[in-house]
Amino acid sequence: MWASALLCWVLTVSDGDSLKVRCQQAQGTQTLALRVAGIDAPELRQAFGRKSRLALAELCQRQRSARVEIKEQDAYGRSVARVHCRGVDVAQAQVRAGMAWVAPGFARGDRGLQALERQARQSRAGLWSQKRPTPPWVYRHRRSR
């Protein structure tokens, strides 16, 4: 499963689903901008945006043992990746804590993530404590107009 995974050092956490890592590869050290696969976290200016970023930073910041499995590249040139920090799947941790949504269209078939989101909603964890949380894709669409 991790045959193509990279062992990386987390440099910075931009928000609840984006980070910058430095990875050792055969051709040397490379710095990558990553987006965590399967989730979409609130933007920093949204409710729970800063809390989501802090949750990811507490899990991953300054970790030598972050495992990164790159899936694809997004439209912004970031690598979309499955990330494990301290042996924990970052996407699952963020969704379980109510710090991110399961990204519609990008986590199709990931029933584990979808089940974690349902549990977070039912227990009103994190952003689900709000009456009507605004998904980040709706927030970004409104701000682009």
N, C-alpha and C positions, 0 to 999 in steps of 0.2 A: 504494500500500500504506500509506503513512504520511499520507495526506490528512487523516485524522481524528486524527492523533497530536498530542500536546502536547509542548512543549519545557519541561522541568522542572529544578529544582534539588533534589537529594536532601538532605534535612535530617537525617534519622536512619534507622538500620537497626535494626529491633526484633529480628528473628531472621533465619534463613536464607531466608525467603520473604516477609517483610513490611517495608515501609519507608514513610516519610512524605516527601512531596515538596511543593514549592511550584511551581505552574504559572501561567504567564501566559496568560490567556484574554481573549476580547473584552470580557467584563464585568469584567475586573480580575484581580488575583492571587488564587489559591485554593490552600489547603493541603489535600492529600488523603492519606488513609491508604490504602496499596495492598497488595494481596496479589499476588504474582507468579503469573500464570496457568500452569496445567499442572503445577505442582510442589507438593510438600509436604516441608518441611525438618524435621529433628529439633527438638523443643522444646528450649529452653535448658537444661533440667535433664536431658535425655537425653544419652547418649554422642554426641559430635560436634555437639551443639546449639550450643555456643559457637564451635566451629571453623566451623560453617556460617554463623553470623552474621558472624564475622570475614571469611570469604571474600567474602560479599556486600558488607560494608562496604568492603573493600579495592578491590572493583570499582566501587562506586557512590558512596560517601560524598563529599560536597562536589563533586559533578559538576554543572556547569552544563548539560551537554549530554545529560542523560538524556532519552530519548524514551519516551513513555508512550502506549500505545494501549489505552484502556479497553474491556473486553469486556462486563462486567456488574458487578453488586454482589453481595456475599456476604451471608450471614445476619447478619453483625456490622456491616454498613454500610460495609465497606471496598470500594473499587473493585478489581475483579480485572482485572489489566492485563498486557499484554505489555510488558516493559521492556527497553530497550537502554541500557547505560552504556558509554561509550568505544567505541561502535560494536559492542558485544558483546551478544548475546541473553543476558540474565541467567539465564533458565530453563535454557538449554542449558549455560551455564558451570557452574551449580550441579550439574546432573545429571552432566556430564562429570567433574567433580572428585570425585564421590561425596559431595556435600554436601546432596543432596536426592533424594527418590524422585520418579518420575513419578506424579502424583496419579491414583489409580484413578478412573475415571468422569469425570474432568475433562480428560484429555488424549487422549481417544479419537480415533483417527485421526491423531495426531501421531506418525508412524512415526520421524521424526527424533529426537524426545525418547526414544522407546522404545529405539531403537538405541543412543543414548548411554548409557542406563541399562544395557543389556546389556554394553556395552564396559566401563563402570565396574565392574560386578560381576565380569566376567572378569579384569580387571586388579587387582581388590581395592583400588580407589581409595577413599580417604576412609572413609565408614561401612561400606563393603563389606569392609574389612579385619577387621571383627568376624566372629566365628563365626556368630552369628544376630542381625543387627541388628533392632531392634524398630521397625516403621513408626510414625510419629507418630500416625496415626489409631488404632492399637491402644493406644499409650501413653496418649493422651487418654481413650479409652474406659475403660481400667483405672483411671485417676485419678478419673474421674467417679463411680465406684461407691462 
